[in-house]
Amino acid sequence: MAGMLYLVATPIGNLGDLSPRGAETLAQADFIAAEDTRVSRKLLNHLEIKKPMVSYHQHNRSAAGSAIVQRLLAGETCALITDAGTPAISDPGEDLVRLCAENGITVQSIPGCCAAVTALSVSGLPTGRFVFEGFLPANKNERRQRLAQLKDEERTLIFHEAPHKLRATLADMLELLGDRPIALCRELTKLHEETRRTTLAQAVAYYQTAEPRGEFVLVLGGAQPESGPTVTMEQAVEQVRQLRQEGVRMKDAVRQVAQQTGLGKNELYQAALQE
């Protein structure tokens, strides 16, 4: 009978944030797959847990994932952990979950810390609908292209960013997305935790002199929805009438005015017929 893969969320800073269920799962698993065994060893030592560990990360996920699946198929249980946060979220653990699904292996999540949700909750920005983008591309042109694609996204946007890339990312955001509210959350749950609620323009100005320190989660306000048409239906119908007097066919006149005003073409056509 196949074993089980447990996705155990680990603290993003404060070791006290690991749930009792998470600690129990780590203690009972046959082996632990970790992003960096050296980092995870500190957590296990804190919990006084001694378990066999294997490395599973971005650069070995193909070979390591296959090896883990074979052990699971043989009946062992594995706890997958990352250096911080929830496995498989913006993380190569998603590939291991897919492999398990393909092989009929049960995957169970042991929920806990997630930096993106933690930052969103303290951002002061709308939380009902949001988009998690993770890390933007490291290449400048690719980063700017991705930001341009997000220009009209009205939901709150969440990004991870490293301190040495923060200034360039903020500058690109301001240029491509325009000035809008942003919460810069750094060192979440750690000793020097800080949430700076400001605007993109003010953030760019602040970090021209201030040195970015620690890992950041950026929570950015979405694009403001476009306002509705400013021309009334009666005014649009009058424009259609004037075009008709100039010899333009009804269908073409309605199409032209609808494009100019943002009004619905069918509604405008029906209104113009009633004149």
C-alpha positions as CSV (number, residue, x, y, z in Angstrom):
1,M,0.0,0.0,0.0
2,A,1.4,3.4,-1.0
3,G,2.4,5.8,1.7
4,M,1.5,9.5,2.0
5,L,3.1,12.9,1.3
6,Y,2.5,15.5,3.9
7,L,3.0,19.2,3.0
8,V,4.1,20.8,6.3
9,A,4.0,24.6,6.5
10,T,7.0,25.8,8.4
11,P,7.6,29.2,10.2
12,I,8.6,32.2,8.1
13,G,10.6,33.6,10.9
14,N,9.4,32.9,14.4
15,L,9.9,29.2,15.3
16,G,7.0,29.4,17.7
17,D,4.6,29.6,14.7
18,L,4.9,25.9,13.8
19,S,1.6,24.2,14.7
20,P,1.5,21.3,17.1
21,R,0.1,19.2,14.3
22,G,3.0,20.2,12.1
23,A,5.5,19.2,14.7
24,E,3.7,15.9,15.3
25,T,3.7,15.1,11.5
26,L,7.5,15.8,11.3
27,A,8.1,13.5,14.2
28,Q,6.0,10.7,12.8
29,A,7.1,10.8,9.1
30,D,9.5,8.1,7.9
31,F,11.7,10.8,6.3
32,I,11.7,14.5,5.6
33,A,12.3,16.2,2.2
34,A,13.7,19.7,2.7
35,E,14.6,22.6,0.4
36,D,17.9,23.1,2.3
37,T,18.7,20.4,4.8
38,R,21.0,22.8,6.7
39,V,18.3,25.3,7.3
40,S,15.7,22.6,8.2
41,R,18.1,21.0,10.6
42,K,17.9,24.1,12.8
43,L,14.1,23.7,13.0
44,L,14.3,20.0,13.7
45,N,17.0,20.5,16.4
46,H,14.7,23.1,18.0
47,L,11.9,20.5,18.1
48,E,14.3,17.8,19.2
49,I,13.3,15.6,16.2
50,K,15.8,13.3,14.5
51,K,14.7,12.0,11.2
52,P,16.4,11.0,7.9
53,M,16.4,13.9,5.5
54,V,16.7,14.2,1.7
55,S,17.3,17.3,-0.4
56,Y,14.5,18.4,-2.7
57,H,14.8,21.8,-4.4
58,Q,14.6,23.7,-7.7
59,H,17.8,22.2,-9.2
60,N,17.3,18.5,-8.4
61,R,13.5,18.2,-8.4
62,S,13.3,15.8,-11.3
63,A,15.6,13.1,-10.0
64,A,14.8,13.7,-6.3
65,G,11.1,13.8,-7.0
66,S,11.2,10.4,-8.7
67,A,13.2,8.9,-5.9
68,I,10.7,10.2,-3.3
69,V,7.8,8.9,-5.2
70,Q,9.4,5.4,-5.3
71,R,9.8,5.4,-1.6
72,L,6.2,6.6,-1.1
73,L,5.0,3.8,-3.4
74,A,6.9,1.4,-1.3
75,G,4.8,2.4,1.7
76,E,6.9,5.1,3.4
77,T,5.5,8.5,4.5
78,C,7.3,11.8,3.7
79,A,7.0,15.3,5.1
80,L,7.9,17.9,2.6
81,I,9.1,21.3,4.0
82,T,10.6,24.4,2.6
83,D,13.0,26.9,4.2
84,A,10.0,28.9,5.2
85,G,6.3,28.9,4.5
86,T,3.9,26.5,2.7
87,P,5.4,23.9,0.4
88,A,4.2,23.9,-3.3
89,I,3.2,27.6,-3.2
90,S,5.6,29.4,-5.6
91,D,7.8,26.4,-4.9
92,P,9.1,23.3,-6.7
93,G,7.0,21.2,-4.4
94,E,4.1,21.6,-6.9
95,D,5.9,19.2,-9.2
96,L,6.2,16.6,-6.4
97,V,2.5,17.0,-5.7
98,R,1.7,16.4,-9.4
99,L,3.9,13.3,-9.5
100,C,2.1,11.9,-6.4
101,A,-1.3,12.6,-8.0
102,E,-0.2,10.8,-11.2
103,N,0.8,7.8,-9.1
104,G,-2.2,7.7,-6.9
105,I,-0.4,8.7,-3.8
106,T,-2.4,10.7,-1.2
107,V,-1.2,14.2,-0.5
108,Q,-2.3,15.9,2.7
109,S,-1.6,19.5,3.7
110,I,-0.7,20.5,7.2
111,P,-1.5,24.2,7.0
112,G,0.4,27.0,8.6
113,C,2.5,30.0,7.7
114,C,2.3,31.7,4.2
115,A,4.2,34.9,3.7
116,A,1.9,36.2,1.0
117,V,-1.3,35.8,3.1
118,T,0.5,37.2,6.2
119,A,1.5,40.3,4.3
120,L,-1.9,40.7,2.7
121,S,-3.7,40.6,6.1
122,V,-1.7,43.5,7.5
123,S,-1.5,45.6,4.3
124,G,-4.6,47.6,4.7
125,L,-5.5,47.0,1.1
126,P,-8.5,45.1,-0.2
127,T,-8.3,41.4,0.6
128,G,-11.4,39.9,-0.9
129,R,-9.8,39.3,-4.3
130,F,-6.1,39.2,-4.9
131,V,-3.5,37.8,-7.3
132,F,-0.3,36.2,-6.1
133,E,2.6,36.7,-8.5
134,G,5.5,35.4,-6.4
135,F,8.9,36.6,-7.7
136,L,9.0,38.7,-10.9
137,P,11.5,37.6,-13.6
138,A,15.1,38.5,-12.8
139,N,15.7,39.7,-16.3
140,K,14.9,43.4,-16.6
141,N,13.0,43.2,-19.9
142,E,11.0,40.2,-18.8
143,R,10.2,41.9,-15.5
144,R,8.9,45.0,-17.3
145,Q,6.9,42.9,-19.8
146,R,5.2,41.1,-17.0
147,L,4.4,44.3,-15.1
148,A,2.9,45.8,-18.3
149,Q,0.7,42.7,-18.6
150,L,-0.6,43.4,-15.1
151,K,-1.4,47.1,-15.7
152,D,-5.2,46.7,-15.9
153,E,-5.4,44.0,-13.1
154,E,-8.0,45.4,-10.7
155,R,-7.3,42.8,-7.9
156,T,-4.7,43.4,-5.2
157,L,-1.3,42.2,-6.3
158,I,1.2,40.3,-4.2
159,F,4.9,39.9,-5.0
160,H,8.0,38.5,-3.3
161,E,11.2,40.6,-3.7
162,A,14.8,40.3,-2.6
163,P,16.4,43.4,-1.1
164,H,19.0,43.9,-3.8
165,K,16.3,44.0,-6.5
166,L,13.8,46.2,-4.6
167,R,14.8,49.6,-6.0
168,A,14.6,48.5,-9.6
169,T,11.3,46.7,-9.1
170,L,9.7,49.7,-7.4
171,A,10.9,52.0,-10.2
172,D,9.5,49.8,-12.9
173,M,6.2,49.5,-11.0
174,L,5.9,53.2,-10.8
175,E,6.7,53.8,-14.4
176,L,4.5,51.0,-15.9
177,L,1.6,50.8,-13.4
178,G,1.4,54.4,-12.2
179,D,1.4,55.7,-8.7
180,R,-0.9,53.6,-6.4
181,P,-1.0,52.3,-2.8
182,I,1.5,49.8,-1.7
183,A,2.4,48.0,1.5
184,L,6.1,46.9,1.8
185,C,6.2,44.1,4.4
186,R,9.7,42.9,5.4
187,E,11.1,40.4,7.9
188,L,7.6,39.1,8.7
189,T,7.3,37.5,12.2
190,K,11.0,38.3,12.9
191,L,12.6,40.7,15.3
192,H,12.7,43.6,12.9
193,E,9.3,43.1,11.2
194,E,8.0,46.2,9.5
195,T,5.1,47.1,7.3
196,R,5.4,50.4,5.5
197,R,2.1,51.5,4.0
198,T,2.7,54.2,1.4
199,T,2.5,54.9,-2.3
200,L,4.8,53.7,-5.1
201,A,6.1,57.2,-5.6
202,Q,6.8,57.7,-2.0
203,A,8.4,54.2,-1.7
204,V,10.7,54.9,-4.6
205,A,11.8,58.2,-3.0
206,Y,12.3,56.6,0.4
207,Y,14.5,53.8,-0.9
208,Q,16.7,56.2,-2.8
209,T,18.5,56.8,0.5
210,A,17.3,54.0,2.8
211,E,19.0,50.6,2.3
212,P,16.6,47.8,1.7
213,R,17.2,45.0,4.3
214,G,15.5,41.6,4.6
215,E,13.1,39.7,2.4
216,F,10.1,41.7,1.2
217,V,6.5,40.9,0.4
218,L,5.0,43.8,-1.7
219,V,1.2,44.2,-1.6
220,L,0.1,46.5,-4.4
221,G,-3.3,48.1,-4.9
222,G,-5.0,47.0,-8.1
223,A,-5.8,49.2,-11.0
224,Q,-8.8,51.5,-10.6
225,P,-11.8,50.4,-12.7
226,E,-12.5,52.5,-15.7
227,S,-15.4,54.9,-15.3
228,G,-18.5,54.2,-17.4
229,P,-19.4,56.3,-20.4
230,T,-19.9,60.0,-19.8
231,V,-22.2,60.5,-22.8
232,T,-25.9,59.8,-22.2
233,M,-28.0,57.6,-24.4
234,E,-30.0,60.6,-25.6
235,Q,-26.8,62.5,-26.6
236,A,-25.5,59.4,-28.4
237,V,-28.8,59.0,-30.3
238,E,-28.4,62.7,-31.4
239,Q,-24.9,61.9,-32.7
240,V,-26.3,59.0,-34.7
241,R,-29.0,61.2,-36.1
242,Q,-26.5,63.8,-37.2
243,L,-24.4,61.1,-39.0
244,R,-27.5,59.8,-40.7
245,Q,-28.2,63.3,-42.0
246,E,-24.7,63.3,-43.5
247,G,-25.6,60.1,-45.4
248,V,-24.0,57.5,-43.1
249,R,-25.9,54.2,-43.0
250,M,-27.7,53.5,-39.7
251,K,-25.6,50.4,-38.9
252,D,-22.3,52.3,-39.5
253,A,-23.4,55.4,-37.6
254,V,-24.4,53.3,-34.5
255,R,-21.1,51.4,-34.6
256,Q,-19.1,54.6,-34.9
257,V,-20.9,56.3,-32.0
258,A,-20.8,53.2,-29.8
259,Q,-17.0,53.0,-30.2
260,Q,-16.6,56.7,-29.3
261,T,-18.9,56.7,-26.3
262,G,-18.5,53.2,-24.8
263,L,-22.2,52.6,-25.0
264,G,-23.6,49.2,-26.0
265,K,-24.1,48.9,-29.7
266,N,-27.3,46.9,-29.5
267,E,-28.9,49.3,-26.9
268,L,-27.9,52.3,-29.0
269,Y,-29.3,50.8,-32.2
270,Q,-32.7,50.1,-30.5
271,A,-32.8,53.6,-29.0
272,A,-31.9,55.2,-32.4
273,L,-34.8,53.2,-34.1
274,Q,-37.3,54.7,-31.7
275,E,-36.4,58.3,-32.7
